[in-house]
Amino acid sequence: MQLKQKLTIFSMMIGIFLCMLDTTVMNIALPAIQRGLNVNLGTLSWALNSYTIIFAVFTIPFGRLADMIGRNKVYLTGLLLFFLGSLLSGSASQAVGLIIGRVIQSLGAAIIFPASMTIGISSTDIKHRTGVLAALGVTQGVASAFGPTIGGIVTQYLGWRYVFLINLPLTLVALILCWRLLPLKGEKRFNAKIDALGMLSSMVMLFSLTLALVKGNDWGWSSLVTINLLTISAISLLGFIIVERLTSDPMVPLDLFKNRQFTGASLTTIVTEIFLVAILVIMPTFFTNLLNKSELTAALMITPASVMIFIFSPIGGFLNAKLGPRLLVSSGFLQIIIGYLILSNANLNHYLPVVISFLLIGGGFGIIAGPLVVLGAANFTGKLLSASQSVLGVFRQIGTLLAVAIFVSGLTTNLTAARRRSVIQANTQIETTQLPRQTKMTLRSTSRVAIMNHDQPTNDHQQQGMTPAKTQQLIRVTYRRALTSIPNATHLSPTKKALIHTKVAKMVKQRVANQNRQLKPMINQIESTTRKNMTNAFQKGYQMAFPFTLLAIGISLLFEKKRRYPR
């Protein structure tokens, strides 16, 4: 392979890296962005979600337009849009500016992703095609997996704005390389018509589906707007299939799905993305909310999964030629199954079993992700090849959205149930004590507030004991009551009053000491029970997902035992 070809492929890898990185890099920086722009999380979520929605909606149409207009020109346009969007996002002073920047950025990503795949593949001959596909596929998996880690490090040491601004030098490198390497005049185009109905129906389908998945948890899965969006998506999908079957030049040829390799790769892309993103999204929340880790520490704690993807993706690409796709995909799924089995049963408060599960899940994902793009490309050429890469890119985004929708929704439900259960258990524990009635009422109220508002209510509970300040206040109140009960107390001598005060203080301190002795073990028990319930709420999602990991291994049967397409 010549140097020009290698540099072209490298520039495509930069483009893919940037697109996939920005699907996950912003998540860990949300608290810092919220503080920096002084905006509520609901508004800020649109800056996060708009990228995923627009990326998914426009990838297939832009892939077709690139074939018609010229991939090289369109790719450069995508890089310019991504550069502009990153600059606007990083320099935004208000949430509106950030959202606009992210929209422009996602439009660029929707252009870059399909074009970079097809340009990279087309830049070499059939002999080197497998290696190029593997390199581009590895870049996708590694970029999305390392997103939270990179986001945490950049936010901690440079500030949240650099989560977007770090894209600028990389985009400039890709622009310069492409400007020098890619021919802009006389480039190959495909004679194709604009499939207007197919484009419209696919965009409506993907927009309504992704919006429902992104906001369903906030709006409610049984709400009218969510049901309507899902209904529109299903109708649009049916319309899309009919249109693509009848048109002479479909945007997404349905013949793609007649190829078992491509169908298997599509399903595997969605499923593996769900199982990986479930780790990358949920576990950092567990580390920060329940274990009180910083965002940076939480990001580093999930990094072992990303490292394993980085290591095993190229190994998977190499072994694909030796073992065949069926055995390779099966072995990857087996690692994910074992990882989920450990995660479903381990004590999540101990990091060792958790990190072992991360290593297994990351390794299994890497083994599959390495050859997955190669498998998805099958033996397609021309427009079929371009369409296959666009579809796989959309399926990857759908897998991410499904993971967030399923696991975040499940976690929200589980945490609500865990909090309610913890309140009931705390009230039962409080009633078993010999504390005064007023103290019990106060303790029940403060315990409920602490449990319902915080995943880790330790600090609030600690304040429920009688502190020295509260003890002194109680002494003053009791002393005043004692004086009012004595006839002619105003005529008592200072010495007599001091003696009464000393007796009252001794009595109150003794009573407080007795109460605190009862409170301490009770508070510890409430904290322990609450922590256990909250941990179980996080773990329950993985327990419910485990049977589906067992079913997912059946997808490997769609792949051939040995490769039958050109290397």
KEKOLPA-787790 format. One record per residue (C-alpha): x, y, z; residue in one letter. Coordinates in pm, whole numbers, padded with zeros to 5 digits, always signed. Layout:
! KEKOLPA-787790
XYZa;...
END
This chain:
! KEKOLPA-787790
+00000+00000+00000m;+00139+00340-00101q;+00199+00629+00139l;-00081+00834-00019k;-00328+00553+00045q;-00212+00516+00405k;-00247+00889+00470l;-00593+00890+00311t;-00705+00607+00536i;-00550+00783+00836f;-00745+01100+00759s;-01066+00894+00737m;-00987+00739+01075m;-00955+01089+01223i;-01299+01178+01088g;-01458+00861+01226i;-01282+00908+01560f;-01420+01261+01597l;-01776+01159+01503c;-01792+00863+01741m;-01603+01037+02023l;-01862+01313+02042d;-02145+01065+02094t;-02014+00992+02447t;-01748+01250+02540v;-01998+01512+02660m;-02185+01289+02907n;-01931+01304+03189i;-01894+01683+03150a;-02266+01761+03196l;-02239+01875+03563p;-01952+02111+03479a;-02138+02251+03175i;-02449+02296+03386q;-02256+02500+03641r;-02064+02694+03375g;-02372+02803+03178l;-02603+02818+03482n;-02868+02611+03306v;-03099+02333+03420n;-03026+01977+03316l;-03350+01945+03117g;-03245+02224+02880t;-02887+02102+02866l;-02999+01752+02772s;-03100+01883+02430w;-02738+01970+02359a;-02654+01607+02430l;-02951+01448+02256n;-02960+01666+01944s;-02625+01524+01836y;-02744+01163+01853t;-03084+01233+01694i;-02952+01434+01398i;-02657+01198+01348f;-02897+00902+01321a;-03156+01082+01105v;-02924+01228+00839f;-02653+00960+00803t;-02835+00757+00535i;-02959+01055+00325p;-02617+01224+00337f;-02451+00897+00237g;-02669+00887-00075r;-02604+01256-00155l;-02231+01195-00125a;-02256+00923-00389d;-02440+01160-00622m;-02246+01484-00569i;-01902+01341-00501g;-01781+01189-00176r;-01465+01398-00149n;-01641+01736-00178k;-01914+01631+00060v;-01660+01493+00309y;-01470+01823+00318l;-01801+02004+00373t;-01874+01772+00663g;-01535+01846+00821l;-01593+02221+00789l;-01936+02190+00953l;-01792+01977+01233f;-01514+02233+01288f;-01764+02520+01302l;-02000+02329+01533g;-01717+02239+01771s;-01598+02600+01779l;-01948+02732+01853l;-02008+02468+02121s;-01680+02536+02296g;-01726+02914+02295s;-02097+02920+02383a;-02200+03158+02661s;-02559+03035+02678q;-02736+02702+02641a;-02893+02811+02311v;-02549+02868+02160g;-02432+02527+02278l;-02738+02354+02128i;-02692+02534+01795i;-02325+02437+01792g;-02411+02073+01863r;-02671+02069+01583v;-02416+02199+01331i;-02159+01955+01467q;-02398+01661+01428s;-02483+01758+01070l;-02111+01746+00997g;-02082+01407+01168a;-02374+01270+00964a;-02179+01364+00651i;-01836+01254+00772i;-01926+00906+00894f;-02065+00740+00578p;-01832+00930+00346a;-01520+00844+00546s;-01610+00475+00543m;-01663+00460+00167t;-01365+00685+00080i;-01137+00480+00303g;-01252+00151+00154i;-01243+00282-00204s;-00890+00421-00162s;-00734+00075-00174t;-00765-00241-00379d;-00965-00549-00290i;-00652-00719-00155k;-00613-00466+00126h;-00982-00405+00181r;-01017-00624+00489t;-00734-00447+00670g;-00881-00105+00592v;-01226-00210+00708l;-01082-00351+01029a;-00889-00030+01099a;-01198+00186+01042l;-01410-00048+01255g;-01160-00047+01542v;-01157+00333+01533t;-01537+00342+01579q;-01535+00114+01881g;-01235+00273+02050v;-01359+00631+02003a;-01703+00573+02155s;-01559+00360+02438a;-01292+00613+02538f;-01536+00906+02519g;-01622+00917+02893p;-01257+00879+02995t;-01136+01154+02763i;-01427+01375+02867g;-01349+01328+03237g;-00978+01404+03199i;-01030+01707+02975v;-01304+01850+03199t;-01093+01803+03513q;-00771+01960+03385y;-00873+02193+03101l;-01239+02276+03160g;-01561+02165+02993w;-01516+02392+02688r;-01218+02186+02574y;-01442+01881+02544v;-01542+02049+02216f;-01234+02257+02142l;-01003+01951+02134i;-01180+01863+01808n;-01038+02169+01632l;-00673+02065+01581p;-00774+01712+01478l;-01030+01847+01232t;-00770+02082+01087l;-00528+01793+01035v;-00800+01594+00856a;-00893+01897+00642l;-00534+01960+00534i;-00472+01594+00453l;-00794+01560+00255c;-00734+01887+00068w;-00395+01757-00043r;-00485+01392-00101l;-00842+01375-00235l;-00920+01478-00594p;-01202+01732-00596l;-01239+01757-00974k;-01349+01470-01189g;-01411+01240-00895e;-01626+00934-00948k;-01999+00975-00903r;-02280+00725-00911f;-02570+00777-01148n;-02855+00783-00904a;-03177+00969-00853k;-03285+01133-00532i;-03511+00883-00361d;-03729+01159-00216a;-03999+00938-00066l;-03743+00696+00077g;-03540+00982+00219m;-03846+01148+00375l;-03989+00828+00524s;-03651+00723+00667s;-03597+01064+00824m;-03946+01070+00978v;-03900+00714+01104m;-03560+00776+01261l;-03652+01118+01404f;-03968+00993+01574s;-03795+00677+01700l;-03486+00851+01836t;-03687+01135+01992l;-03917+00882+02163a;-03618+00684+02293l;-03437+00996+02413v;-03731+01166+02587k;-03956+00869+02666g;-03828+00844+03021n;-03898+01214+03086d;-04237+01223+02912w;-04344+00878+03030g;-04348+00565+02814w;-04727+00547+02831s;-04775+00918+02757s;-04967+01017+02446l;-04672+01196+02284v;-04438+00896+02327t;-04696+00649+02196i;-04769+00877+01900n;-04400+00906+01815l;-04351+00529+01827l;-04664+00480+01614t;-04539+00732+01358i;-04205+00554+01355s;-04367+00215+01289a;-04590+00354+01011i;-04294+00535+00853s;-04088+00215+00865l;-04362+00027+00683l;-04386+00308+00429g;-04007+00311+00387f;-04000-00063+00315i;-04279-00031+00057i;-04112+00266-00113v;-03770+00099-00125e;-03920-00218-00274r;-04103-00029-00549l;-03848+00235-00649t;-03598+00155-00923s;-03309+00325-00743d;-03366+00284-00365p;-03166+00483-00113m;-03124+00169+00098v;-03147-00139-00124p;-03334-00404+00072l;-03117-00663-00101d;-02860-00576+00166l;-03060-00777+00416f;-03067-01084+00193k;-02700-01120+00280n;-02671-01317+00606r;-02337-01156+00687q;-02483-00808+00669f;-02798-00900+00862t;-02586-01063+01131g;-02355-00762+01147a;-02654-00525+01176s;-02810-00716+01466l;-02473-00761+01634t;-02401-00388+01605t;-02724-00298+01786i;-02696-00566+02055v;-02329-00518+02144t;-02377-00141+02155e;-02663-00188+02404i;-02454-00410+02632f;-02151-00178+02621l;-02332+00156+02659v;-02526+00014+02955a;-02190-00006+03133i;-02057+00330+03015l;-02374+00519+03114v;-02498+00351+03435i;-02178+00263+03622m;-02029+00618+03632p;-02358+00728+03791t;-02321+00452+04050f;-01961+00550+04127f;-02044+00920+04169t;-02381+00896+04348n;-02333+00595+04572l;-01956+00570+04617l;-01907+00951+04623n;-01636+00943+04356k;-01556+01246+04144s;-01656+01254+03776e;-01292+01206+03677l;-01245+00909+03909t;-01568+00753+03783a;-01451+00794+03424a;-01117+00632+03506l;-01291+00347+03688m;-01470+00240+03368i;-01156+00284+03156t;-01054-00086+03182p;-01345-00170+02949a;-01220+00088+02698s;-00862-00041+02723v;-00977-00395+02649m;-01164-00271+02342i;-00848-00097+02227f;-00643-00415+02276i;-00886-00676+02146f;-01037-00497+01846s;-00728-00548+01626p;-00686-00899+01768i;-01044-00975+01667g;-00977-00845+01317g;-00674-01072+01288f;-00847-01381+01430l;-01142-01338+01196n;-00930-01468+00910a;-00809-01763+01117k;-01117-01878+01307l;-01408-01758+01094g;-01675-01507+01197p;-01916-01749+01365r;-01666-01878+01621l;-01521-01532+01674l;-01856-01360+01737v;-01965-01648+01963s;-01649-01614+02174s;-01704-01238+02205g;-02061-01284+02317f;-01947-01551+02564l;-01715-01300+02731q;-01998-01046+02751i;-02224-01313+02905i;-01968-01398+03174i;-01908-01027+03241g;-02279-00965+03290y;-02309-01274+03509l;-02040-01136+03742i;-02189-00786+03737l;-02533-00927+03818s;-02417-01113+04129n;-02111-00928+04262a;-02102-00675+04545n;-02082-00353+04345l;-01929-00171+04643n;-01612-00378+04589h;-01424-00271+04279y;-01236-00597+04207l;-01532-00803+04075p;-01664-00495+03897v;-01338-00435+03713v;-01320-00804+03619i;-01664-00775+03460s;-01549-00459+03278f;-01246-00641+03141l;-01460-00928+03014l;-01731-00708+02860i;-01476-00476+02701g;-01274-00770+02569g;-01584-00939+02427g;-01700-00618+02262f;-01352-00562+02118g;-01328-00911+01970i;-01662-00856+01795i;-01614-00488+01701a;-01281-00551+01527g;-01417-00757+01237p;-01777-00626+01255l;-01734-00359+00985v;-01560-00616+00765v;-01851-00854+00813l;-02103-00580+00745g;-01934-00483+00419a;-01954-00848+00304a;-01871-00851-00069n;-02061-00530-00153f;-01926-00271-00394t;-02039+00067-00524g;-02374+00197-00397k;-02439-00120-00197l;-02114-00070-00008l;-02195+00294+00064s;-02549+00207+00180a;-02424-00075+00401s;-02190+00155+00591q;-02458+00422+00637s;-02704+00164+00769v;-02450+00018+01011l;-02372+00367+01139g;-02741+00431+01204v;-02779+00095+01378f;-02490+00184+01607r;-02670+00504+01710q;-02997+00315+01758i;-02816+00066+01982g;-02682+00354+02192t;-03025+00512+02221l;-03189+00180+02312l;-02930+00124+02585a;-02992+00465+02738v;-03371+00432+02707a;-03388+00081+02853i;-03133+00107+03131f;-03194+00466+03242v;-03568+00408+03248s;-03521+00086+03442g;-03279+00252+03682l;-03520+00540+03748t;-03799+00295+03831t;-03571+00079+04047n;-03432+00376+04241l;-03782+00509+04311t;-03886+00170+04448a;-03562+00143+04649a;-03616+00484+04809r;-03972+00401+04908r;-03861+00068+05053r;-03581+00241+05244s;-03824+00496+05395v;-04056+00219+05515i;-03764+00027+05666q;-03629+00344+05832a;-03968+00424+05987n;-03997+00069+06119t;-03647+00096+06268q;-03726+00431+06432i;-04045+00300+06592e;-03854+00021+06769t;-03655+00274+06974t;-03743+00425+07311q;-03691+00779+07186l;-03941+01055+07275p;-04237+01088+07039r;-04129+01430+06912q;-03778+01301+06839t;-03924+01008+06645k;-04139+01241+06434m;-03845+01466+06356t;-03624+01168+06276l;-03884+01014+06042r;-03921+01342+05855s;-03550+01412+05813t;-03477+01048+05720s;-03742+01055+05448r;-03606+01378+05300v;-03250+01241+05307a;-03344+00910+05145i;-03575+01054+04878m;-03337+01332+04773n;-03002+01158+04789h;-02865+00821+04684d;-02616+00839+04973q;-02782+01004+05275p;-02494+00961+05519t;-02425+01329+05581n;-02790+01414+05642d;-02827+01127+05886h;-02519+01225+06080q;-02680+01562+06150q;-02983+01393+06304q;-02794+01311+06624g;-02783+01564+06910m;-02488+01789+06830t;-02323+02004+07102p;-02500+02313+06964a;-02839+02141+06981k;-02757+02014+07329t;-02680+02367+07454q;-03003+02494+07302q;-03198+02219+07478l;-03026+02305+07807i;-03132+02669+07773r;-03493+02575+07694v;-03511+02324+07982t;-03349+02571+08223y;-03606+02840+08138r;-03889+02592+08190r;-03740+02490+08524a;-03730+02852+08639l;-04090+02918+08536t;-04203+02621+08746s;-04045+02770+09062i;-04253+03030+09255p;-04083+03370+09284n;-03794+03247+09065a;-03702+03607+08989t;-03596+03650+09353h;-03354+03356+09346l;-02991+03439+09406s;-02737+03400+09124p;-02579+03114+09316t;-02909+02931+09340k;-02979+02988+08970k;-02631+02860+08879a;-02693+02547+09086l;-03025+02486+08906i;-02855+02543+08570h;-02582+02292+08659t;-02841+02029+08755k;-03045+02093+08439v;-02733+02074+08220a;-02628+01746+08380k;-02974+01598+08336m;-03004+01712+07971v;-02655+01590+07880k;-02728+01251+08032q;-03056+01231+07841r;-02884+01337+07517v;-02610+01079+07570a;-02872+00808+07611n;-03054+00922+07296q;-02733+00937+07096n;-02644+00587+07206r;-02976+00473+07060q;-02945+00692+06753l;-02598+00586+06641k;-02665+00216+06569p;-03007+00302+06428m;-02864+00563+06190i;-02591+00321+06086n;-02856+00059+06018q;-03065+00301+05812i;-02758+00403+05611e;-02657+00042+05554s;-03005-00062+05448t;-03044+00239+05218t;-02705+00177+05055r;-02796-00188+05000k;-03132-00099+04846n;-02976+00163+04617m;-02700-00074+04509t;-02958-00342+04431n;-03148-00085+04222a;-02839-00030+04006f;-02765-00402+03985q;-03120-00508+03898k;-03088-00368+03545g;-02793-00595+03472y;-02970-00891+03630q;-03269-00838+03402m;-03040-00795+03099a;-02845-01116+03164f;-03098-01355+02999p;-03087-01141+02686f;-02710-01178+02667t;-02768-01554+02651l;-03017-01510+02366l;-02786-01272+02181a;-02528-01542+02120i;-02775-01697+01876g;-02701-01410+01635i;-02363-01570+01568s;-02542-01847+01372l;-02614-01593+01097l;-02243-01574+01020f;-02058-01823+00806e;-01819-02067+00969k;-01548-01948+00731k;-01513-01630+00532r;-01644-01646+00178r;-01588-01293+00061y;-01274-01132-00081p;-00993-01055+00157r;
END
